[in-house]
Amino acid sequence: MGTSLITSPLPPACFLTSLRFLSVPHDPYRYDGDDDDPFDMGVDLRPHQSEELDPRAFPLADAAMATKILDLVQQATHYKQSRKGANETTKTLNRGIAEFIVLAADTVPIEVLLHLPLLCEDKNVPYVFVPSKVALGRACGVSRPVVAVAVTTNEASELKPQINTLKLQIEKLLI
């Protein structure tokens, strides 16, 4: 007669990975209507991070100007005249095809962006900070936050006059 290898009344360990066997610790900041249901997706009631932006984020556009900037970034994305991300922005500056740079002031850590203002000043390209990386991402047509955008040159573009007027407004902020 064969002997059974299973000596424990519990199921094998591979079956314990099922969600119904996992215990969910109680989180006091989480509100879900039913405390007995571990599968209920609740609302996170944790206090939000402080709304203060880093003082190194200068020049920061006010609400009206930020709206204009984000509208133009959205149009530039439609015309394929934008590059998203800190690395792509650095490349456009080094290649000399950037008209102006838009940076997110709520980037954490902000040090990932702080090389860009120095590079912009070396290349004589205006730059500006907008308050929200989420809004910048939406203006770029992506669902993720974007920390830096370069609006690029195109001589035959319909956006050329709008880019030039906004570029002058950004340069006035830098003074």
N, CA and C atoms as an extended XYZ file, in Angstrom:
525
Properties=species:S:1:pos:R:3:atomname:S:1:resname:S:1:resid:I:1 pbc="F F F"
N         0.828       -1.174        0.000 N   MET     1
C         0.000        0.000        0.000 CA  MET     1
C         0.872        1.237        0.000 C   MET     1
N         0.419        2.237       -0.744 N   GLY     2
C         1.144        3.491       -0.820 CA  GLY     2
C         0.842        4.391        0.356 C   GLY     2
N         1.807        5.192        0.701 N   THR     3
C         1.585        6.139        1.783 CA  THR     3
C         1.276        7.498        1.189 C   THR     3
N         0.457        8.228        1.851 N   SER     4
C         0.069        9.554        1.386 CA  SER     4
C         1.161       10.564        1.737 C   SER     4
N         1.489       11.393        0.774 N   LEU     5
C         2.495       12.422        1.018 CA  LEU     5
C         1.922       13.605        1.779 C   LEU     5
N         0.617       13.763        1.739 N   ILE     6
C        -0.016       14.898        2.408 CA  ILE     6
C        -0.249       14.520        3.860 C   ILE     6
N         0.432       15.193        4.747 N   THR     7
C         0.278       14.917        6.171 CA  THR     7
C        -0.494       16.016        6.880 C   THR     7
N        -0.713       17.120        6.213 N   SER     8
C        -1.397       18.246        6.828 CA  SER     8
C        -2.817       18.334        6.289 C   SER     8
N        -3.765       18.739        7.132 N   PRO     9
C        -5.131       18.905        6.634 CA  PRO     9
C        -5.299       20.171        5.793 C   PRO     9
N        -4.277       21.039        5.747 N   LEU    10
C        -4.359       22.272        4.964 CA  LEU    10
C        -4.040       21.990        3.504 C   LEU    10
N        -4.577       22.801        2.601 N   PRO    11
C        -4.241       22.625        1.191 CA  PRO    11
C        -2.774       22.979        0.958 C   PRO    11
N        -2.191       22.494       -0.145 N   PRO    12
C        -0.798       22.825       -0.448 CA  PRO    12
C        -0.592       24.330       -0.561 C   PRO    12
N         0.658       24.751       -0.426 N   ALA    13
C         0.994       26.181       -0.408 CA  ALA    13
C         0.614       26.877       -1.701 C   ALA    13
N         0.626       26.177       -2.828 N   CYS    14
C         0.299       26.825       -4.092 CA  CYS    14
C        -1.156       27.266       -4.140 C   CYS    14
N        -2.014       26.630       -3.345 N   PHE    15
C        -3.419       27.026       -3.337 CA  PHE    15
C        -3.684       28.183       -2.383 C   PHE    15
N        -2.729       28.493       -1.524 N   LEU    16
C        -2.927       29.568       -0.554 CA  LEU    16
C        -2.741       30.947       -1.162 C   LEU    16
N        -2.338       31.012       -2.413 N   THR    17
C        -2.164       32.314       -3.047 CA  THR    17
C        -3.477       32.876       -3.553 C   THR    17
N        -4.522       32.119       -3.461 N   SER    18
C        -5.833       32.606       -3.872 CA  SER    18
C        -6.222       33.790       -2.995 C   SER    18
N        -6.922       34.748       -3.556 N   LEU    19
C        -7.265       35.971       -2.829 CA  LEU    19
C        -8.149       35.716       -1.621 C   LEU    19
N        -8.953       34.688       -1.645 N   ARG    20
C        -9.859       34.507       -0.518 CA  ARG    20
C        -9.134       34.010        0.723 C   ARG    20
N        -7.903       33.494        0.571 N   PHE    21
C        -7.146       33.055        1.721 CA  PHE    21
C        -6.247       34.151        2.275 C   PHE    21
N        -6.055       35.224        1.515 N   LEU    22
C        -5.193       36.301        1.986 CA  LEU    22
C        -5.952       37.170        2.967 C   LEU    22
N        -5.323       37.524        4.042 N   SER    23
C        -5.973       38.408        4.996 CA  SER    23
C        -5.601       39.846        4.652 C   SER    23
N        -6.570       40.724        4.701 N   VAL    24
C        -6.366       42.131        4.400 CA  VAL    24
C        -6.379       42.886        5.716 C   VAL    24
N        -5.260       43.517        6.092 N   PRO    25
C        -5.250       44.264        7.349 CA  PRO    25
C        -6.168       45.473        7.258 C   PRO    25
N        -6.732       45.828        8.387 N   HIS    26
C        -7.647       46.961        8.408 CA  HIS    26
C        -6.851       48.260        8.335 C   HIS    26
N        -7.219       49.132        7.414 N   ASP    27
C        -6.578       50.428        7.237 CA  ASP    27
C        -7.543       51.490        7.738 C   ASP    27
N        -7.206       52.235        8.787 N   PRO    28
C        -8.156       53.202        9.336 CA  PRO    28
C        -8.457       54.369        8.404 C   PRO    28
N        -7.595       54.620        7.395 N   TYR    29
C        -7.838       55.724        6.482 CA  TYR    29
C        -8.711       55.327        5.299 C   TYR    29
N        -9.022       54.064        5.200 N   ARG    30
C        -9.771       53.592        4.044 CA  ARG    30
C       -11.231       53.453        4.411 C   ARG    30
N       -12.089       54.041        3.615 N   TYR    31
C       -13.519       53.888        3.826 CA  TYR    31
C       -14.076       52.999        2.738 C   TYR    31
N       -14.575       51.870        3.136 N   ASP    32
C       -15.341       51.069        2.207 CA  ASP    32
C       -16.628       50.711        2.931 C   ASP    32
N       -17.695       50.715        2.217 N   GLY    33
C       -19.006       50.562        2.822 CA  GLY    33
C       -19.137       49.327        3.684 C   GLY    33
N       -18.490       48.231        3.334 N   ASP    34
C       -18.628       46.977        4.047 CA  ASP    34
C       -17.249       46.529        4.514 C   ASP    34
N       -17.021       46.509        5.824 N   ASP    35
C       -15.717       46.119        6.348 CA  ASP    35
C       -15.443       44.629        6.200 C   ASP    35
N       -16.475       43.831        5.959 N   ASP    36
C       -16.291       42.391        5.843 CA  ASP    36
C       -15.808       41.961        4.467 C   ASP    36
N       -15.951       42.815        3.474 N   ASP    37
C       -15.635       42.431        2.101 CA  ASP    37
C       -14.239       42.921        1.734 C   ASP    37
N       -13.227       42.040        1.655 N   PRO    38
C       -11.874       42.496        1.320 CA  PRO    38
C       -11.720       42.875       -0.149 C   PRO    38
N       -12.700       42.541       -0.988 N   PHE    39
C       -12.616       42.853       -2.410 CA  PHE    39
C       -13.245       44.188       -2.756 C   PHE    39
N       -13.869       44.855       -1.782 N   ASP    40
C       -14.535       46.128       -2.025 CA  ASP    40
C       -13.481       47.209       -2.184 C   ASP    40
N       -13.489       47.890       -3.317 N   MET    41
C       -12.532       48.957       -3.560 CA  MET    41
C       -13.064       50.233       -2.921 C   MET    41
N       -12.386       50.705       -1.910 N   GLY    42
C       -12.857       51.858       -1.168 CA  GLY    42
C       -12.193       53.143       -1.618 C   GLY    42
N       -12.542       54.214       -0.955 N   VAL    43
C       -11.986       55.530       -1.229 CA  VAL    43
C       -10.898       55.800       -0.207 C   VAL    43
N        -9.764       56.290       -0.665 N   ASP    44
C        -8.652       56.584        0.217 CA  ASP    44
C        -8.869       57.952        0.847 C   ASP    44
N        -8.918       57.988        2.162 N   LEU    45
C        -9.164       59.240        2.875 CA  LEU    45
C        -7.894       59.820        3.482 C   LEU    45
N        -6.735       59.363        3.032 N   ARG    46
C        -5.487       59.908        3.561 CA  ARG    46
C        -5.392       61.394        3.234 C   ARG    46
N        -4.806       62.167        4.121 N   PRO    47
C        -4.631       63.585        3.807 CA  PRO    47
C        -3.703       63.753        2.612 C   PRO    47
N        -4.034       64.695        1.751 N   HIS    48
C        -3.232       64.937        0.556 CA  HIS    48
C        -1.902       65.564        0.933 C   HIS    48
N        -0.941       65.443        0.024 N   GLN    49
C         0.344       66.078        0.256 CA  GLN    49
C         0.141       67.588        0.277 C   GLN    49
N         1.080       68.283        0.860 N   SER    50
C         0.949       69.731        0.956 CA  SER    50
C         0.879       70.346       -0.435 C   SER    50
N         0.099       71.392       -0.532 N   GLU    51
C        -0.118       72.048       -1.814 CA  GLU    51
C         1.010       73.010       -2.174 C   GLU    51
N         1.999       73.148       -1.289 N   GLU    52
C         3.091       74.072       -1.556 CA  GLU    52
C         3.986       73.523       -2.654 C   GLU    52
N         4.337       74.400       -3.579 N   LEU    53
C         5.231       74.017       -4.658 CA  LEU    53
C         6.648       74.426       -4.284 C   LEU    53
N         7.599       73.773       -4.880 N   ASP    54
C         9.002       74.040       -4.591 CA  ASP    54
C         9.363       75.462       -5.024 C   ASP    54
N        10.050       76.233       -4.181 N   PRO    55
C        10.420       77.605       -4.566 CA  PRO    55
C        11.417       77.661       -5.719 C   PRO    55
N        12.056       76.544       -6.031 N   ARG    56
C        12.983       76.514       -7.165 CA  ARG    56
C        12.246       76.484       -8.497 C   ARG    56
N        10.924       76.293       -8.459 N   ALA    57
C        10.125       76.264       -9.683 CA  ALA    57
C         9.809       77.706      -10.090 C   ALA    57
N        10.773       78.348      -10.725 N   PHE    58
C        10.624       79.739      -11.161 CA  PHE    58
C        11.050       79.832      -12.610 C   PHE    58
N        10.317       80.525      -13.448 N   PRO    59
C         9.088       81.292      -13.247 CA  PRO    59
C         7.854       80.396      -13.326 C   PRO    59
N         6.942       80.611      -12.408 N   LEU    60
C         5.706       79.842      -12.351 CA  LEU    60
C         4.588       80.643      -13.012 C   LEU    60
N         3.912       80.025      -13.966 N   ALA    61
C         2.820       80.697      -14.670 CA  ALA    61
C         1.599       80.784      -13.763 C   ALA    61
N         0.884       81.912      -13.847 N   ASP    62
C        -0.367       82.024      -13.104 CA  ASP    62
C        -1.441       81.190      -13.808 C   ASP    62
N        -2.641       81.159      -13.239 N   ALA    63
C        -3.692       80.269      -13.744 CA  ALA    63
C        -4.084       80.590      -15.184 C   ALA    63
N        -4.221       81.877      -15.504 N   ALA    64
C        -4.637       82.254      -16.861 CA  ALA    64
C        -3.559       81.902      -17.881 C   ALA    64
N        -2.322       82.199      -17.541 N   MET    65
C        -1.241       81.897      -18.477 CA  MET    65
C        -1.012       80.389      -18.587 C   MET    65
N        -1.177       79.667      -17.482 N   ALA    66
C        -1.026       78.211      -17.522 CA  ALA    66
C        -2.063       77.590      -18.449 C   ALA    66
N        -3.266       78.143      -18.453 N   THR    67
C        -4.306       77.643      -19.356 CA  THR    67
C        -3.916       77.871      -20.805 C   THR    67
N        -3.384       79.066      -21.106 N   LYS    68
C        -2.930       79.349      -22.476 CA  LYS    68
C        -1.802       78.402      -22.888 C   LYS    68
N        -0.873       78.184      -21.972 N   ILE    69
C         0.265       77.313      -22.264 CA  ILE    69
C        -0.208       75.891      -22.534 C   ILE    69
N        -1.096       75.393      -21.674 N   LEU    70
C        -1.574       74.019      -21.843 CA  LEU    70
C        -2.399       73.863      -23.117 C   LEU    70
N        -3.161       74.901      -23.492 N   ASP    71
C        -3.907       74.852      -24.756 CA  ASP    71
C        -2.951       74.772      -25.941 C   ASP    71
N        -1.893       75.570      -25.900 N   LEU    72
C        -0.927       75.544      -26.999 CA  LEU    72
C        -0.154       74.222      -27.036 C   LEU    72
N         0.146       73.661      -25.879 N   VAL    73
C         0.805       72.349      -25.837 CA  VAL    73
C        -0.106       71.289      -26.444 C   VAL    73
N        -1.399       71.390      -26.164 N   GLN    74
C        -2.353       70.440      -26.735 CA  GLN    74
C        -2.404       70.565      -28.258 C   GLN    74
N        -2.414       71.796      -28.761 N   GLN    75
C        -2.416       72.001      -30.209 CA  GLN    75
C        -1.098       71.529      -30.823 C   GLN    75
N         0.012       71.805      -30.148 N   ALA    76
C         1.314       71.370      -30.659 CA  ALA    76
C         1.402       69.845      -30.696 C   ALA    76
N         0.802       69.189      -29.728 N   THR    77
C         0.768       67.724      -29.737 CA  THR    77
C        -0.040       67.220      -30.922 C   THR    77
N        -1.139       67.913      -31.218 N   HIS    78
C        -1.965       67.530      -32.370 CA  HIS    78
C        -1.188       67.677      -33.677 C   HIS    78
N        -0.354       68.717      -33.776 N   TYR    79
C         0.451       68.956      -34.976 CA  TYR    79
C         1.804       68.249      -34.929 C   TYR    79
N         2.004       67.368      -33.959 N   LYS    80
C         3.260       66.619      -33.797 CA  LYS    80
C         4.461       67.553      -33.612 C   LYS    80
N         4.261       68.611      -32.836 N   GLN    81
C         5.327       69.574      -32.558 CA  GLN    81
C         5.684       69.599      -31.081 C   GLN    81
N         5.574       68.470      -30.406 N   SER    82
C         5.950       68.437      -28.995 CA  SER    82
C         6.693       67.149      -28.685 C   SER    82
N         7.549       67.239      -27.680 N   ARG    83
C         8.287       66.081      -27.191 CA  ARG    83
C         8.075       66.011      -25.684 C   ARG    83
N         7.684       64.847      -25.194 N   LYS    84
C         7.328       64.660      -23.793 CA  LYS    84
C         8.463       64.004      -23.015 C   LYS    84
N         8.627       64.435      -21.771 N   GLY    85
C         9.596       63.821      -20.873 CA  GLY    85
C        10.883       64.612      -20.760 C   GLY    85
N        11.562       64.430      -19.647 N   ALA    86
C        12.794       65.173      -19.385 CA  ALA    86
C        13.900       64.788      -20.364 C   ALA    86
N        13.999       63.512      -20.699 N   ASN    87
C        15.064       63.086      -21.614 CA  ASN    87
C        14.829       63.610      -23.025 C   ASN    87
N        13.607       63.504      -23.522 N   GLU    88
C        13.295       64.009      -24.864 CA  GLU    88
C        13.457       65.526      -24.928 C   GLU    88
N        13.088       66.211      -23.852 N   THR    89
C        13.242       67.663      -23.796 CA  THR    89
C        14.719       68.045      -23.861 C   THR    89
N        15.554       67.313      -23.150 N   THR    90
C        16.997       67.562      -23.194 CA  THR    90
C        17.538       67.362      -24.605 C   THR    90
N        17.066       66.326      -25.285 N   LYS    91
C        17.520       66.066      -26.655 CA  LYS    91
C        17.125       67.197      -27.599 C   LYS    91
N        15.887       67.713      -27.469 N   THR    92
C        15.463       68.798      -28.365 CA  THR    92
C        16.266       70.063      -28.108 C   THR    92
N        16.617       70.319      -26.847 N   LEU    93
C        17.449       71.487      -26.542 CA  LEU    93
C        18.840       71.332      -27.147 C   LEU    93
N        19.415       70.160      -27.017 N   ASN    94
C        20.757       69.934      -27.560 CA  ASN    94
C        20.765       69.983      -29.082 C   ASN    94
N        19.686       69.578      -29.712 N   ARG    95
C        19.600       69.610      -31.176 CA  ARG    95
C        19.212       70.983      -31.708 C   ARG    95
N        18.759       71.884      -30.829 N   GLY    96
C        18.413       73.238      -31.241 CA  GLY    96
C        17.066       73.363      -31.927 C   GLY    96
N        16.129       72.463      -31.657 N   ILE    97
C        14.821       72.530      -32.318 CA  ILE    97
C        13.695       72.904      -31.358 C   ILE    97
N        14.018       73.285      -30.130 N   ALA    98
C        12.993       73.636      -29.145 CA  ALA    98
C        12.658       75.119      -29.235 C   ALA    98
N        11.359       75.431      -29.306 N   GLU    99
C        10.892       76.826      -29.266 CA  GLU    99
C        10.827       77.306      -27.817 C   GLU    99
N        10.149       76.541      -26.965 N   PHE   100
C        10.117       76.818      -25.532 CA  PHE   100
C         9.851       75.521      -24.788 C   PHE   100
N        10.102       75.561      -23.474 N   ILE   101
C        10.009       74.384      -22.621 CA  ILE   101
C         8.972       74.645      -21.537 C   ILE   101
N         8.139       73.639      -21.267 N   VAL   102
C         7.154       73.709      -20.191 CA  VAL   102
C         7.502       72.616      -19.186 C   VAL   102
N         7.621       73.015      -17.918 N   LEU   103
C         7.998       72.094      -16.846 CA  LEU   103
C         6.896       72.043      -15.794 C   LEU   103
N         6.763       70.932      -15.102 N   ALA   104
C         5.761       70.780      -14.044 CA  ALA   104
C         6.384       71.131      -12.700 C   ALA   104
N         5.730       72.031      -11.966 N   ALA   105
C         6.268       72.495      -10.688 CA  ALA   105
C         6.057       71.490       -9.562 C   ALA   105
N         5.112       70.564       -9.726 N   ASP   106
C         4.842       69.596       -8.664 CA  ASP   106
C         5.574       68.270       -8.867 C   ASP   106
N         6.653       68.296       -9.626 N   THR   107
C         7.461       67.098       -9.849 CA  THR   107
C         8.174       66.720       -8.553 C   THR   107
N         8.119       65.431       -8.215 N   VAL   108
C         8.789       64.948       -7.012 CA  VAL   108
C         9.690       63.799       -7.404 C   VAL   108
N        10.967       63.859       -7.195 N   PRO   109
C        11.745       65.003       -6.733 CA  PRO   109
C        11.986       65.977       -7.888 C   PRO   109
N        11.995       67.246       -7.570 N   ILE   110
C        12.125       68.269       -8.618 CA  ILE   110
C        13.530       68.288       -9.214 C   ILE   110
N        14.458       67.642       -8.551 N   GLU   111
C        15.838       67.612       -9.046 CA  GLU   111
C        15.963       66.940      -10.406 C   GLU   111
N        14.980       66.093      -10.786 N   VAL   112
C        15.049       65.446      -12.101 CA  VAL   112
C        14.873       66.455      -13.224 C   VAL   112
N        14.378       67.655      -12.895 N   LEU   113
C        14.140       68.696      -13.899 CA  LEU   113
C        15.121       69.850      -13.845 C   LEU   113
N        15.836       69.991      -12.761 N   LEU   114
C        16.579       71.231      -12.532 CA  LEU   114
C        17.776       71.430      -13.451 C   LEU   114
N        18.133       70.437      -14.236 N   HIS   115
C        19.174       70.662      -15.238 CA  HIS   115
C        18.604       71.386      -16.456 C   HIS   115
N        17.289       71.307      -16.658 N   LEU   116
C        16.686       71.896      -17.856 CA  LEU   116
C        16.707       73.427      -17.871 C   LEU   116
N        16.383       74.133      -16.762 N   PRO   117
C        16.502       75.597      -16.816 CA  PRO   117
C        17.920       76.074      -17.133 C   PRO   117
N        18.925       75.389      -16.612 N   LEU   118
C        20.310       75.774      -16.913 CA  LEU   118
C        20.622       75.569      -18.388 C   LEU   118
N        20.163       74.463      -18.928 N   LEU   119
C        20.382       74.176      -20.342 CA  LEU   119
C        19.617       75.162      -21.223 C   LEU   119
N        18.397       75.528      -20.783 N   CYS   120
C        17.609       76.511      -21.537 CA  CYS   120
C        18.307       77.867      -21.571 C   CYS   120
N        18.890       78.271      -20.446 N   GLU   121
C        19.586       79.551      -20.412 CA  GLU   121
C        20.830       79.526      -21.288 C   GLU   121
N        21.507       78.401      -21.346 N   ASP   122
C        22.672       78.279      -22.233 CA  ASP   122
C        22.267       78.372      -23.698 C   ASP   122
N        21.121       77.810      -24.035 N   LYS   123
C        20.672       77.752      -25.430 CA  LYS   123
C        19.740       78.909      -25.806 C   LYS   123
N        19.472       79.830      -24.873 N   ASN   124
C        18.560       80.966      -25.084 CA  ASN   124
C        17.160       80.512      -25.497 C   ASN   124
N        16.645       79.526      -24.790 N   VAL   125
C        15.291       79.015      -25.018 CA  VAL   125
C        14.463       79.358      -23.783 C   VAL   125
N        13.312       80.015      -23.947 N   PRO   126
C        12.487       80.343      -22.777 CA  PRO   126
C        11.861       79.089      -22.164 C   PRO   126
N        11.671       79.134      -20.846 N   TYR   127
C        11.054       78.018      -20.137 CA  TYR   127
C        10.109       78.569      -19.088 C   TYR   127
N         9.132       77.761      -18.707 N   VAL   128
C         8.144       78.174      -17.718 CA  VAL   128
C         7.659       76.935      -16.973 C   VAL   128
N         7.292       77.131      -15.710 N   PHE   129
C         6.714       76.065      -14.906 CA  PHE   129
C         5.200       76.234      -14.858 C   PHE   129
N         4.484       75.134      -14.967 N   VAL   130
C         3.035       75.111      -14.752 CA  VAL   130
C         2.789       74.314      -13.470 C   VAL   130
N         1.681       74.572      -12.776 N   PRO   131
C         1.489       73.956      -11.460 CA  PRO   131
C         1.329       72.436      -11.448 C   PRO   131
N         0.777       71.828      -12.506 N   SER   132
C         0.384       70.428      -12.406 CA  SER   132
C         0.990       69.553      -13.493 C   SER   132
N         1.618       68.455      -13.086 N   LYS   133
C         2.137       67.482      -14.045 CA  LYS   133
C         1.015       66.642      -14.645 C   LYS   133
N        -0.087       66.480      -13.914 N   VAL   134
C        -1.235       65.734      -14.442 CA  VAL   134
C        -1.889       66.527      -15.566 C   VAL   134
N        -2.070       67.838      -15.354 N   ALA   135
C        -2.650       68.685      -16.404 CA  ALA   135
C        -1.735       68.737      -17.620 C   ALA   135
N        -0.438       68.757      -17.400 N   LEU   136
C         0.512       68.757      -18.513 CA  LEU   136
C         0.427       67.445      -19.291 C   LEU   136
N         0.250       66.347      -18.592 N   GLY   137
C         0.081       65.062      -19.258 CA  GLY   137
C        -1.189       64.999      -20.082 C   GLY   137
N        -2.263       65.552      -19.547 N   ARG   138
C        -3.523       65.574      -20.304 CA  ARG   138
C        -3.404       66.453      -21.531 C   ARG   138
N        -2.701       67.568      -21.403 N   ALA   139
C        -2.505       68.443      -22.563 CA  ALA   139
C        -1.672       67.748      -23.633 C   ALA   139
N        -0.803       66.841      -23.219 N   CYS   140
C         0.017       66.085      -24.173 CA  CYS   140
C        -0.728       64.891      -24.753 C   CYS   140
N        -1.929       64.657      -24.294 N   GLY   141
C        -2.727       63.570      -24.838 CA  GLY   141
C        -2.390       62.202      -24.289 C   GLY   141
N        -1.787       62.145      -23.114 N   VAL   142
C        -1.490       60.862      -22.486 CA  VAL   142
C        -2.179       60.792      -21.128 C   VAL   142
N        -2.349       59.598      -20.631 N   SER   143
C        -3.056       59.424      -19.367 CA  SER   143
C        -2.117       59.442      -18.165 C   SER   143
N        -0.843       59.583      -18.388 N   ARG   144
C         0.142       59.615      -17.311 CA  ARG   144
C         0.628       61.045      -17.084 C   ARG   144
N         1.124       61.349      -15.880 N   PRO   145
C         1.701       62.678      -15.656 CA  PRO   145
C         2.949       62.884      -16.505 C   PRO   145
N         3.126       64.117      -16.962 N   VAL   146
C         4.301       64.479      -17.766 CA  VAL   146
C         5.009       65.614      -17.043 C   VAL   146
N         6.324       65.500      -16.849 N   VAL   147
C         7.060       66.499      -16.078 CA  VAL   147
C         7.724       67.557      -16.935 C   VAL   147
N         7.913       67.294      -18.233 N   ALA   148
C         8.552       68.274      -19.112 CA  ALA   148
C         8.066       68.073      -20.540 C   ALA   148
N         7.877       69.205      -21.234 N   VAL   149
C         7.462       69.174      -22.642 CA  VAL   149
C         8.265       70.225      -23.389 C   VAL   149
N         8.735       69.853      -24.561 N   ALA   150
C         9.390       70.798      -25.457 CA  ALA   150
C         8.481       71.013      -26.653 C   ALA   150
N         8.142       72.268      -26.924 N   VAL   151
C         7.408       72.606      -28.142 CA  VAL   151
C         8.461       72.900      -29.196 C   VAL   151
N         8.408       72.175      -30.310 N   THR   152
C         9.484       72.208      -31.301 CA  THR   152
C         9.138       73.109      -32.480 C   THR   152
N        10.142       73.389      -33.293 N   THR   153
C         9.997       74.293      -34.427 CA  THR   153
C         9.458       73.560      -35.642 C   THR   153
N         8.724       74.315      -36.444 N   ASN   154
C         8.274       73.856      -37.751 CA  ASN   154
C         7.873       75.113      -38.505 C   ASN   154
N         8.629       75.478      -39.501 N   GLU   155
C         8.420       76.749      -40.202 CA  GLU   155
C         7.079       76.798      -40.928 C   GLU   155
N         6.588       75.673      -41.397 N   ALA   156
C         5.342       75.653      -42.161 CA  ALA   156
C         4.122       75.426      -41.270 C   ALA   156
N         4.282       75.545      -39.971 N   SER   157
C         3.197       75.242      -39.050 CA  SER   157
C         2.201       76.391      -38.947 C   SER   157
N         0.945       76.029      -38.727 N   GLU   158
C        -0.090       77.037      -38.485 CA  GLU   158
C         0.033       77.621      -37.081 C   GLU   158
N         0.778       76.983      -36.217 N   LEU   159
C         0.928       77.430      -34.834 CA  LEU   159
C         2.036       78.455      -34.641 C   LEU   159
N         2.782       78.772      -35.685 N   LYS   160
C         3.945       79.654      -35.559 CA  LYS   160
C         3.606       81.002      -34.906 C   LYS   160
N         2.518       81.704      -35.318 N   PRO   161
C         2.224       82.986      -34.649 CA  PRO   161
C         1.848       82.817      -33.176 C   PRO   161
N         1.098       81.773      -32.860 N   GLN   162
C         0.712       81.545      -31.462 CA  GLN   162
C         1.928       81.190      -30.614 C   GLN   162
N         2.820       80.403      -31.177 N   ILE   163
C         4.037       80.030      -30.452 CA  ILE   163
C         4.887       81.268      -30.187 C   ILE   163
N         5.004       82.149      -31.176 N   ASN   164
C         5.827       83.353      -31.002 CA  ASN   164
C         5.251       84.287      -29.949 C   ASN   164
N         3.921       84.480      -29.930 N   THR   165
C         3.327       85.368      -28.921 CA  THR   165
C         3.483       84.783      -27.521 C   THR   165
N         3.273       83.485      -27.380 N   LEU   166
C         3.427       82.865      -26.067 CA  LEU   166
C         4.891       82.850      -25.634 C   LEU   166
N         5.767       82.703      -26.594 N   LYS   167
C         7.204       82.728      -26.309 CA  LYS   167
C         7.613       84.091      -25.733 C   LYS   167
N         7.065       85.169      -26.294 N   LEU   168
C         7.349       86.510      -25.769 CA  LEU   168
C         6.799       86.680      -24.355 C   LEU   168
N         5.604       86.148      -24.092 N   GLN   169
C         5.031       86.245      -22.748 CA  GLN   169
C         5.871       85.470      -21.729 C   GLN   169
N         6.381       84.317      -22.137 N   ILE   170
C         7.231       83.529      -21.238 CA  ILE   170
C         8.544       84.261      -20.971 C   ILE   170
N         9.101       84.904      -22.006 N   GLU   171
C        10.342       85.658      -21.820 CA  GLU   171
C        10.141       86.827      -20.867 C   GLU   171
N         8.944       87.438      -20.872 N   LYS   172
C         8.662       88.526      -19.929 CA  LYS   172
C         8.641       88.016      -18.492 C   LYS   172
N         8.218       86.773      -18.291 N   LEU   173
C         8.233       86.201      -16.941 CA  LEU   173
C         9.656       85.992      -16.432 C   LEU   173
N        10.561       85.703      -17.332 N   LEU   174
C        11.946       85.436      -16.937 CA  LEU   174
C        12.690       86.691      -16.517 C   LEU   174
N        12.219       87.841      -16.953 N   ILE   175
C        12.912       89.103      -16.635 CA  ILE   175
C        12.622       89.522      -15.213 C   ILE   175
